[in-house]
Amino acid sequence: MSTEYQRALGRRIAQERKRRGLSQTELARLVDRSVAWISQVERGVRKVDRMSVLEKVAETLDVPLSELAAEAPVIAATTEEAPGTAGLRLVLSGAHSLQAMLHATPVPATAELKPRVDHAWELAHASRYVELTDLLRGLVPMLENAVRSAPPERQPELFELLAVTYQACSAALAKLGEPEAAWIAADRAIGAAERAGDPLMMAAGAFRLGFVFLGARHFDQAEETARTAAEALWFLTDQGKPEAMSLWGGLTLQRAVAASRLNQADTAYQHLARAREMAGRLGDGRNDYNTEFGPANVALHEVAVAVEVGDAGHALRVGSAVDTSTLSGERRARLNIDLARAHAQRRQVDEAVAALLTAEAITPEQIHNHRVVRQLVSDLLAMQDPASSDLRGLADRVGA
């Protein structure tokens, strides 16, 4: 390990520790090292000379190991795979288009296919990944066959259904921490939308791709995808087309999140202000292209941004006032996760646990398989000794 890398590593660990609101004492306890060891590593005067220790630091700080091990051999930490993950990857791995090109099949009616496509999104929003996998295992090959076997006049509508299906698959994989597979699904969704001749559906695919980049911590790519798509849509939003306004708003919220994770608070709040203005023009009660964009979703993103930049008080004030009744279970659960993070930043352990239990009651599968939740519960365990029975039970269920 070079001295330059050693110092850079120390600065990165200190930066990520502060971003998570941890003191050196708390981080030392979480990684089972002394405070002096943490201090020396952060100042670049001590090496992290074992990969197992570096893995522990990366896991505790919620940072990909590859970002800390730039000059060291990367040994991925093994974690238990969430149910449904392998099945969704297999759905994407099948050579369905080849089969369809070589063997034409009867084409189901749109009225038969569309309810199944809509149900795929219902399952994705509810974080019911096993059921989603079971559905897509039959639906994706069926649609891949249908778009290639149908007469030309039916192909656009079938390509639209295929695009929406791949978007649901991408959304689930992104939430399951599978960025490579989610990227493939998003790219296929964009391709299908282009073949359908639907630019708004293409923008919806770009919206899904933005989530992939955010989940993979590729914040510059998330910003570039969201920016270019939003700019392309602007003339339609200026004309008051509601579907374009929803997509533009959702993409702008992604830009806010990307900026917050790059610690660009002013930029993040500027994007939020623009999205809030658009949401005011659009109003509540829409869910164009499964964006859920509207005033409530803007408020949810304001909570997330405030937590990212360390403004726990603002996050809690906004979160306590937002009406989430129009939003999906996934979004409502995510709000409670962010509220729990805000309480943790204030060392309010019982309040954080209560928020996580509320989220668990809404979407248990999402909570039990969420990397951020697992790390947050580990942090709460470090803060509360002895841990309450609620916290111990939650830790058991999420594997913390």
Buried (B, 14 or more C-beta within 10 A) or exposed (E): EEEEBBBBBBEBBBBBBBBBBBEBEBBBBBBEBEBEBBBBBBEBEBBBEEBEBBBBBBBBBBBEBEBBBEEBEBEEEEEEEBBBBEBBBEBBEEEBBEBBEEEEEEBBEBEEBBEBBEBBBBBBBBBBBBBBBBBBBEBBBBBBBBBBBBEEEBBBBBBBBBBBBBBBBBBBBBBBBBBEBBBBBBBBBBBBBBBBEBBBBBBBBBBBBBBBBBBBBBBEBBBBBBBEBBEBBEEBBEEEBBBBBBBBBBBBBBBBBBBBBBBBBEBBBBBBEBBBEBBEEBEEEBBBBBBBBBBBBBBBBBBBBBBBBBBBEBBBBBBEEBEBEBBBBBBBBBBBBBBBBBBBBBBBBEBBBBBBBBBBEBBBBBBBBBBBBBBBBBBBBBBBEEBEEBBBBBBEBBEB
